[in-house]
């Protein structure tokens, strides 16, 4: 049975009696549905077009296209999602999905089809194409190619005679999930069309003149790879043999060269089918071999060109041994054959010598190792291939922009250690030209930073930034003599203290830019001299480089960088420009707001940024690099002005458990008057004060919707929490008591109307806190660990990892194993102190939680029930760690509000709170 959601229809309207003017509306749950966010934001290379999908929390999305030249909205596409701008920026393509009503009411989901909508960026005119499976646009915008989401006639089931049956026996059929569709080619300038049947894969070249297609038929007899001339649709067959297939196609970024992976369905074992890498150049085909002849390409191998087209990155793997044939029941005797019977067992053997426990091994097999590939590169000019990653060093951080070296890693020696000690790996510099692997550091928990030339690496160790010269293996401490904090002083885990990280390198590898707590520093790799580029310590401001291009290899001499500047005391953020020549800082965006630089046009002086506060949605603004005349582009949620949103957030200072100065964000309810003592909902996790200027997420899920509460008479408090290793429960409790008491002392919080809400790690904390204090009058605890002695040897189902590392070195902060310190595990487990609880608690869990064993919630509920305490347990069926299903998100949000309304405001309890709900109500 479902409880009636009375809050959805409750109207809470107040009036300003002093002025006679009606107040703004109080936010209701139904109001949250219409709040939009920008999804899949795209900025054209020339900086003239902005597009995204304006997606409400509940409802149909709208594709939007803006001209940044006129700063206007030029087109809206009903149900437009996943926008794509072609390189010439004359078209924006949207995938138009079915309506929400169709999605919710259609039982056979495979009958729902997407459409394609093209928007002309000059006129705003739209063209629609129905039932589109996928598509591609030519760079110049002249050609559109799309596959119709309809089965080809070739795939229809027909009556089979004996002769056709024999043909079927000889058929080379495609893999079950490999579907071919009719490909429609459209000339967008003159509307000419041409259709090619049974297309599996396809791609248009960068010259916008040719289309490479792989055609696949149900019997495989007519399979072929063909080249289509777009000018006249003439077709040239490159490969024609039964069962042939091109799984991936990648055209060179500038030249008329195509690469594709070629296989054949004749081998129906998809993991053991060999693919070759083919290069089509100068009207000829050639095969690119792996360095090791015993290696091959697999079906899932990827292809990627470097931006300048000098290198082609591909994936390969060692050929697999022949598959062992499973014994099957074939005759009467086989039914009683012991070996055949045992062959059909269902068993996993967990052995002490296994590097990984079986759930982790299974997860890694399915997600990583089943189709494991390694990286290799083909150098076009030299026609040589280098193997970049190997079974002994399986990971490489591929960046097609880097032309000398890449960062490689291997965690293989530490698979067992990861179960209890956290994540470790050996790191290497990998030469792109030769594949040579040069060791950087072993058994290391963080990621080092590799110089562009591959000759130096920087990493954090022994509380200092270390520089390693990879030519002679000499290691030098760069920061030992500097009076600055380079070790993260907020790190309160029982594990190695990390540094603040690296900004990057100069492109000539002469300097590495690294962070202290406040500043950006440049270290010369030859002289080892340091230069501080910012001066944040004096003003308690933290400077960090803003990286918009994730593939950027380094900084050039004379560059001017964009940096973020956050005052760690006031939380005010700014954006500044840092001139690397003069080391001067110039503020370009500042004020009592949060600013984020979102995107830069690839080939134009155009930037997108957002500006936000608690009551100001982060709409998009455009500017050039001068930032002198920014313009607001979007206004996605104008309805904010209709609601009594809440007062301006303010920072509250208090002491942590050990006397440390901490802060929290207090948001008073809308219309708050000085001297009022109001109900307060405390939401927390670890550090929260950095949210001072954040616009709240307008959704309903495992956390409170802040404006929902501040609009309806509650204050919301977001305190920072600190922990003592070995005693996370008591230290966080004392910190929370100090923080909450400060609100009481200020005369803001009604001491009899304070509620607590936390999820996951904060769910644990809230569940523990009520065993130590009666300060809180109601608690909503999501997915809490309640018994550390049982959770210690539980499993994180999503990753397959044993939870032991969380306690010994991670978030749970015990710092010792269960056998060394059983007293600490008991001390920090709320289930052992359930009889001390006097606070009503609402526990929420999804029974498919993939992070915390959901029976941790059952344990606490049963202990509280046995002790005669006021405890209610919400079990959401089929849900993971965070609620994903919309009805459940709404349901929990409503129940959370009802719970706090009763215990903090004295409203009548909802029926489910007093009588529960029957499993089946007749």
N, C-alpha and C positions, 0 to 999 in steps of 0.2 A: 504493500500500500504506500501511496505517496501522500505526505502531509500537505495540506493546502497552503500555498505560499501567500499568506495574508499580507505580508509586507509588500508584495508586488503592487497591491492596489491601495495601500494605506496612504492617505494624503496628510502630510505634516506641513501645514501652511501657517506661518506666523505673520504678525503685523507689527509695524513700527508705530506703537501707540503714541509715542511722543511727537511724531510728525504727521501721523495720519496717512503716511504713504505705505502701501503694501510692500512687505519685504520680498526679496527674491525667494524663489522656490527652494524647498529642501530636496536634495537629490534622492531619487528613488531607484530601486534596482532596475526597473525598466529603462530608466534614463541612461544607464551605463551601456546598454546595448548599442546605442547609436553613435558612441564616441569612435572616431576614426583614427587610424594610424597609417602612415605611409609605408607600404611594403614594396620590396624589389625596386628601390629607387635607382634610376639610371640618369646619367648626365652625358649628353653627346660629346664626342671628342672635340668638336668645334665650340663647345660651350654655349650653344644657342638653344638647345632643347632640354627640358627637364620632364621626366615622366615617372610615374609610380602608380601603384594600385591603392586607392584610398579605401581602406578596409575597415568596416565597423566591427566592433566586438561581436555583434550578432546581426547578420543581415547580408545583403549582396554588396560586393565590392564594386567600385567605380574606377575604371582606368582614367587617369587624367594626364593631359599633355599641355605643357606650358611653353610659350615662347619667351625666352629670357631676353630677347631683343626688345620686345614690347612689354615684357613683364606681365603677360596676360595668360589666362587659361584659354586655350584655343580649341580644346576638344575634350569631351567626356565620353567614355565607352562603358555602356551598361555591362556589368559583370566582367569587366576587363581585369585580367590578372597577368602576372609575369611579363611585363613590358620589355620589349627589345628595340633598340635603336640601331639601324644599320649605319655603317661607317660614314656615309655621305650625309646622314642625319636628315634625309628627306622623307623617311617613313618611320613610324613607330608601330610595331606589331604587338597586339594583345591576344592572349589566349582567353576567349570568352567562355566561361564555364556555365553549366546549367544553374538555374535559380536555386536558392536555398530550399524552397518548397519542394522542388523536384528532387533534390538530394535527400531530403528527409522522408519523402513519401514513396520514392521508387525502390522497390524491393530488389530488382535485378540491376545492380549498379553498373554492370558492363553495357547496359543499354543507353546509359547517359553519354552523350558525345559533346566534345568541345567544338567551338567555332573559332575562326581566326578573323580578327578585325584589324585592318590597316588604316592608320591615320596619316594623311598627308600633312606634313609639318608646316607647309606654306599656307595651305588653304583651310586646314582643319577638316577637310572632307574625309569620309569614311567609306571603306569597302569591306564587305563581309564575305566569308567563304565558310560554307557549312561542313560539319563533320570532319574536322581536320585532326589528324593523328599527330603530326609534327610538321615543321616547316623550316625553310631557310630563305633569307633575303640576300641578294647579291650586295656587295659593298657599295656599288653605285646606285642601287635602288631601282634598277631597270627590271630585274628578274625576281620572281617569287616562285619557289618550288615547294609544294606541300603534298603530303600523302593523305589520301582520303581514308577515313576510318570506316571502311566498308570492306568486307571480304571479297577477294577477287573470285571470278567465276571458277577459276582453276581449283579453288579450295572447296567447292561445293561437293556434297556427298551424292554420288550417283549409283545406280544399279551396276553391279560388277558381273560381267560374264567370266567364264573360265579364262579367256584370253587376257582380259584386263587384270584378273587376279595374278596371272603370271607376271604381268608387267609390274604390278604392285610389289611382288616378291623381289623384283630387281630394282625397285625404286630406291633412291638415295634421299630419304626424307629429311626435312629440316628439324632442328631441335624444337621441342614442344613450345617454348616461349618465343621462338623466332618467327615473327609474323611479317608477311609481305603485303603491301598495299599498292593500289594504283597511285602513281606519282603524276601530279598535274603541274605543268610548267606554264607560268603566266608572264607574258611581256606586259609590264605595268604601264608602258607608254602607249602601246597601240591595242592592248587587250587580247592579242593573239594567245592561244593556248595550245598545248600539246600534252598528250597523256602517254605515259609509259606504264605498262602493267607489271605487277609482281616485283615491286622495288623493295629491297630490304634495307639498303643504306645508300646515301647519296651526299654529294657536296659540290658547291659551286666554287670555281677557282677565283683567285684575287683579281684576275684580269676581267672577270665578269663575262667570260666568253665561252666557257666550257663547264659541263656538268658530268661528274663521274658517278656512275650508278652500279650497284650490285643487284642483279635480278635473281630471284630465287623462286622456284616452282615446287609444288607439292611432291612431285616425283623426282625432282632434281635433274631431269633430262635436259632441260633447256637453260639451266643456270649459266649466267655469264657476267662478266665485268665489261661494261661498255662506256665509251666516251661520247657525249652528246655535244654537238656544236650548237650553241644557243641561237646563232644567227639564222640557221635554216633547219634546225632539229635533226640534222643528219647524224647517224649513229655509226661509230666504229667499234667493233668488238676487239677488246684487248685480250681477253681470256674466255674461252668457250669450252667447258668440259662439264660432264655431269657432276652435280653436287658441289660445285665451286661456290665460294662465298667470300665476300670482303666484309669483315666485321667492323673495322675502323677505317675511316678515310680522313686524311689531313692534307690540305693543299698548302704549299709553300706560301709565306706571307706576301711575297712580291713577284716571284718567278712562276712560270708555268710548269711547276713540278708537283707531282702528287705522290704521297706515300699512303700505302694501305696494307692492312694485315690480311693475308690470303690463306684460307683454309678450305677444307672439303668435308661435307657431311658424311662422306663414305665411312668415316670413323664416328660412330654414335656415342663414344665415350668422350664427353666434352672436356674432361680434365686431361685426357691423354691425346687429344687431337692436336696435331702440330700445325701451327700457322707459320708462314714466312712473311718477312717484311719486304714488300715490293716498292720499287721506286720507278715512277713513270716520268721520264725526262727525255727531251728531244725526240719524242714519238717512239721511244724504246722503253722496254721494261727490263729491270735488273733486280737481282735479289741481294739484299743486305744481310750478310751472315753475322751471327753472334761470334765473339772472339773464340768461344769454346764450341767446338763442333757438336758436343754432346748436349748443347742447350738448344732450346726452341722457344717460340712464342706461343702463348696460350690465347684462348678466346677472349679473355678479359683484359689483355694487354692494351695499354694506352699509347697514344702518339701525341707528341707536342713539339712544335717548332720553336726555336728561339725567336725573339722578336725580329732580328735581322736576317733570319733564315739560314745562318751559317751552321746551325746544329739541329739535328733531329733527335729528340729524346724518345726512347721507346722502352718497352719492358720485355723481359724474357725470363726463362727459368730452366733448370736442368730437366731433361726428359725424365718422365716418371717410369718406374718399372712397370712391367705388365701387371694388369689387375688380376688378383687371385680370384678364380671363379668360385662362387659360393655353391656348396653342395645342395642340391634340391631333391625333393621327393619325386622320383621318376617311375618307380614301380613298386610292387608289393614288398619286395625285400628291403627297399630303401626306407620304408616306414619304420623298420625295426633296426636299422643300422645306427649304431651308437654315434659315430662321427657325424653322420648326416643330421641326426636329432640335435646334437650339441651345437651344430652349426647355426641353428635357429634360436639360440639362447638370446636373452636380453641381459647384458651384464657389462658393468664398468668395474674394473679392478683398481682400487685406490692403493698405491704402494708408497712406502716411505721414501723410496729412491726416486720417485717421480719429481721432476723439477717443479711441476705445477700440480695443484690439486685438480681433480677431474672437471669440476664446473668451469674453472679457468681454462683448462686445456680445451674443453668443448667450445667455450666462447671464442677463444683465439682461433681454433680450427675453423669455425663457421665464418668468422668475420675477417680473419687475417690469412691463415695458413692454407685453407682449402684451395684458394686460387692465388697463392703467393707468387708474386712476380718480383723481379729485381730490375734496377734501372741501368740502362746503357745509353750511349750517345753515338750517333753517326755524324762525323765531321764532313760536311759536304765538299769542301775544297780539297782536303787531303784524301777523302774517300776511306777514312779509317774509322774503326769502331773501338770505343773504350768501354769496358765493363765498370760501372760505377758502384754498384752494390752487389753483395755476394751473400751466400748463406751464413758466413761467419760475421758479416757486417751488413745486415739486411735493410737498414734504413738510411736514406739519404734525403736531405732537405733540398729538394729540387727547386732551383730558381733559374729559369731560362735566361735571365738577364746576366747572370754571372758567367764569365768566360774563362776563368782560370781554375777555381776550386769550389767545392761544395762541402758542407758539413755532413759527415756520416756518423752513424751511431749503431751500437749493438747492446741490447740488454740481455742477451742470451746467457752470459755467465751469472746473471743475478735474478733469474726467474724465481728461484726459491726464496731469495732474500726479499723480493718484492712483497711476498705474502705477509711479512711481519715488519720489514724495515723501510717501506716506501719504495720509490722508483729510482733506479740507478742504471747507468749505462757507461760504456766505453765510447769515447768520441774520437773522431778522425778527421783530418783534412784529406779530401779526395780530389786528386788532380783530374780535371775534366778531359785533358788530352790523353793521359796515359792510364787513368784509373788507379794510380798508385795511392795507397792509403797510408797516411802518416799519422801516428798516434798523437793525440793532444793530451788527454787525461783519462784515467781509468776509474771505475767504481765511483762515479760522480753523480750527485743528485740534481744538478742544474744543467742548463744548456750553455756551453761556452759560446763566445762570439769569434767568428773566423774572419781574418782580414781578406779583402778582395783578392790579393795576390797569393793567398794561401801560405804565406811565410810566417805569419804570426797568429796567435790566438790569445784571447783574454778570457779570464774566468775569475770567479770569486772563491777564495779559499783562505782559511785561517783569519777570517775577519778583514781580509784585504783583497784588493784587485790585483791579480797576478797576470803578468805578460809572459808568454812563452814564445821564444824564438824557435820555430820548428826546424830551422836549418841546423842548429846545434843543440837543441833541447834545453837551452838555458832558460831558467825561470827567474823573473825579477818581480819583486813586490813594488807596485807603482804608488801605493797610497800610505805606506808605513809611516812616512815622515809628515803626512798632511794632517792638520788639525781639522778634521771633518768626519762625519759619521757616514761610513760606507756600508755598514751592516744594518739590515732592517731592524730597527729598534722596536717595531710592533710585533715582532715574531715571538709568540709565546707558546710554541710547540716544543715537545721533547725531541727535536731533530736539529740537524745542522742549520745554523742561521744563514739565510741567503743575503745577497747584496741587493742593491736597488736596481741593478740591471745596466744595460748598455743602450746608448742611443744609436751607435753604429760606427762606421769608419769613414775616413776620407777615402776617396776613390783610388788615390795612389798608395793607400795603405800606410801613410806616414804617421797617422794619428788615429787613436781610438777614442771615441767620445763615450764617457761613462757618467753614471749618476751617483751623487751622494744623496743624503736625505733631502737636501734643499736644492742643490745646484747641478749644473752640467759642467763636466770637466773634460779637457782635451789632454791626452797623454802622448808625448812624442815617443815613437817606438825605438828611435836611435839614442836620443839623449836621456830618455826616461823622465824628462822634465814635465811638470804638470802646469796647466793653465786653467784657471777657473773662468768659465765663460759667462756665468751669471752670478748674481750677488743676492741670493735668497735668504741666507741665514739670518741676516740682520732684521729682515721684515717678516720672518717666519713664513716665507713663501717657497713653495716647491715648484721648480721649473722642469719641464719635460718636453722633448721634441715631439711635434705632431707629425706622424707618418701617415701620409695619404696613399702612397704607392708602396704596397707591400713587397713589390719585387725590386724596389730601389736598392742598388748595390752599395752606394756610398754618397758622401757629400763632396762637392767640389770646392776648391779654394775660391773664395769670393761669393759663395752662396749666401743667401739670406734665408734662414730657416723660420718656420712658424713654430712657436713654442706655447705650451699651456703654462699658466701661472696660477697656482691655487694657494691662497693664504690658509695655512693649516689651523689658524685660530678662528678666523671669521668664516671660512669655507668659501669665500668669494673667489670666483674664477675669472681669469682674464686670458686673452690671447695677445701675444706679442710677437714681434719680428726680431730675430737675432742675426746680426750681421757678423759673419765669421771673419771678415777682414778687420773690422774695428772693434769687435766684441761689444757693440752697443745694442741695447734693448729698446724697442719702441713699442709701446702699448697701442693696439689697434682695436680691441674690443674689451670694454670693462664696464663694471656696474654691479649692482646687487642681483646678479643673475648667474646662470650657468651657460657658458658658451661652448659649443662643440663644432669644430670644422669637420664637415661630413665628406665632401668630395671636392676634387679639382678636375677640371676638364683636361683631358690628356694632351690636347694640342692648342690650348687657348688659355688666356689669363682670366679664368673664371672659377670662382670658388662658391661652394654652398656651405652655409653654416646654420645652426639653430641657436635660438636664445630661449631660455625657459626659466620659470619659477614655479612654485607650488600651484599658482593660479594661472600661469601663462603656458599654454601648450607650445611645445617646441616646433613651431612652423619653420619652413625654409626661408632663408634670406640669400640673396645673391650679391656678390661683390667682386671686384678685381683685387689684385694683390696690394693695392694702396689702402683698401678698406676705408676709403674716405667717404663713399656715398653708398652704403649698403641699402638694398631695397628688399622689403618683405615680398615674398612671392606667393605663399600659400596662406590660407585661413581655413584650416580643416575643421575646427570645432568652435564656431562662433557661439554655440549654445552655452558655453561656459558662463557667459555674462548673465544668463538667466537664473543661475543657481547661487544660493548662499553657500559658498565654497568652503569657507573657513578663513581664519585670520592669518596674517603674515607669519610664517614660521620664525621662531627665535631660538637661540642657543641657550641651553641651561648648563651651567658648570657644576661639577660635583667631584667627589673623590672615589677612586677605585678601592678595591679591597685592601690594597697596600699603601693607600694614600696618594696614588698617582692622580694627577689632574685629568679628568675626562669630561666629555661633553655629550649632550643629547639634543635632539631637535624636538621642540614642543610646538604643536600646531593647535591653537585654541579654537573652540567652536565658533562658527559664524555668529556675529553679533555679541561676542563676549564683552562683558563689562567688568572693569576693574573691581576686584573684590569678590566676584562670583567664585564659588567653589563648585567645580563641575565634575561629572564622571570622566574618568580617563581610561583609555585602552592603551596599554603599553605593548608595542610590537618591537621585536629585537632579534638579533642573531649574534653579531660580533661588533664590528664597527658600523655605525649607522649615521653619525653626524655629518658625513660627507654628502648626505642627501638633503642638506639644508635648502638648496635651490632647485631640487629635482621636481619636475612635474610628475605626479603620481600615475602609476599604470592604471588605466581605466579598463579594468577587467575584473572578473570575479573568479577567484581561485582559492588557493590554500592560505592566503594572507588576507587581512582586512583591506577593503577598498577605503583608503584614507578619507577621501572627500565624502564618502557615504556616511562616515562617522562624524566628521567635523561639520558636515551640513545638517546633522540631526542631533546636535546638542552635546557631542562628546569632544573632549580633547584627545589628541593622539600624541604619544610620546615615543620617540625613537632613540633610546640611549645606547652609548658605547659600552661594551662589556669587555673586561679583561679577566684572564684566568691564571691560576697558579698551577704549575705542573704537579700532578699527583693529587690535586684537590680542586678539579674544575667545578664540581658542584657547589662546594661551600664558597669558593672565591667568587663565582659568578652570582651566587645568591647575595653575598654581602655587597657586591657592587650594585646589584639591582635594588637592594634595600636603600643604599645611600642615594641612588639616583631618584627613586620614587619619593623618598622622604624629603628631598629637596623641593619637589612639587608641592608637597604638603606644607612645608615650612614657608614657601612663597605665597601660600593662601590660594593656590590655584586648584589643586586636587582636593576633592572631598575624600577624606581618608576612608570612608565607608563605601566608596564607589570607584574602586580601582580594579581594573581587570587586566589580565596578562594573556598575550597570544604569541605563540611561537611554533615554528614547524621544523622538523628534522633535528638538527643540533639545538636549535632554540626550543623545539618541542621537548627534547630531553631536559634542557635547563628549566623550563617552566614546570615540568613534571616533578623535578627534584626540588625546586624552590618552595613548593607548598608543603614539603615535608619538614622545612626548616623555619617557616614564617607564616603567620596568618594575615599578613599585610594585604594580600589580594583577596577580593571577594568573589572572584570567578576566574577560571583559567580555561582557555581553549588550547589544547596541546595536539599538534599534528605530527604523526609519525615519530613518536618518541622512543628512544631506547629506555627501558625501565630497569633492566637487569644486566649490568655489564659483565657478570660472570657467564651468562648464557650468550650475550651478543658478541663477546670476545671471540668465540669460535663459531660464530655464524658466518654466512656467506653473502656478499653483495651480488645478487643474482644477475644484475646487468653486466657487471665486469667479470663475474666468476671468481673474484678475489676473496680470500679469507679476510675477515674483518679485523684480524689481529693487528695489522699495521696501524689501524686507526687509533688503537689504544697505546701501543708501544711507542709510536713515533708521530702520530697524526692528531687529528682534530679532537679526539676524546682525551688526549693529554694526560694519560696515566704515567707513561714514561717507563714502565716496567711490565714484564709479562705477568700472567695470572699466577704463576707459581712463585714468582719472586715477591709479589705483593698482593695476596688475596684480600688483605684488609682494605687496601685502597679501592679495589673493585667493588667490595661490599659498601664501603663508606660512600661511594659515589653513585650507588644504585637506589633509586627511589622506591623500588618494590620492597626493599627491606625495611622501609620506614613508612609504609602505607598507613599504619595505625596512628601515625602522628598527624595525618592530613585532616584539616578542618575546612578546607576550601572546596567548594563544588568544582568539579572538573569535567570537561567534555573532551574526550579523546577521539581523534579521527585517524583512520588508516585506510589505505587501499589494500585489498587482500592479494594484490599482485605486486606489492612494493618490491622494487628491484634494488633498493639501497639498504633499507632497514627491515629485518624480519618482522612481518606484521604481527606475529605472536608476541612480540615485545609489548605491544599495546594490549593484547589479550591478558598477558601476565599481570600488568598493572591494574587493569580493570578488575580481574578476578581477586587480586590482593585487596583492592579498595572495597570491593563488594563484600569480601569475607570480613573485612574490618568494619563493615556497616557504614561506609562513607558514601557521600553523594557523588556518584560517578556514572557517566553515560558514555557508551562506546558507539561510534559511528563506523560501521564497516562498509566501505564502498566497493561493490563487487567489480572485479576485473580491472581495478585501477592501480597504476604504478605509484611511485613515490610522490608525485604531484598529480593532482586530479587532471585528467585530460578530456573527459566527456563533458560536454556543455551542460546537460541536465544536472550532473553531479556538482559541477562548479557552482551553478546557481543555487542548488539545494543547500550545499554546505555554507555558502555565504549568507543565505537567509537564516539558516539555523544559528550561525554564529551571532548574527545581529539579535535574533530572538533571545539567545542565551544571555548576552550582555544586557539587553533591554530589561530582562527580568531581574537579574541579580544586581545590576548597577543603577537601574532607573526605577525598579519596583513595579514594572508592568506585569500584567498577568502572565503566568507561564503558559507557553504553548502546550497543547495536549501531549505531544510526544515527550515533553520534559517531565510530565507528571504521570503519564500512563504508558509511555513507550509505544511501540508499534508491533502488532502481531506479524509473524513471519508470513502467514496468509490470513487475510481478513475476509471472511465469507460475507 
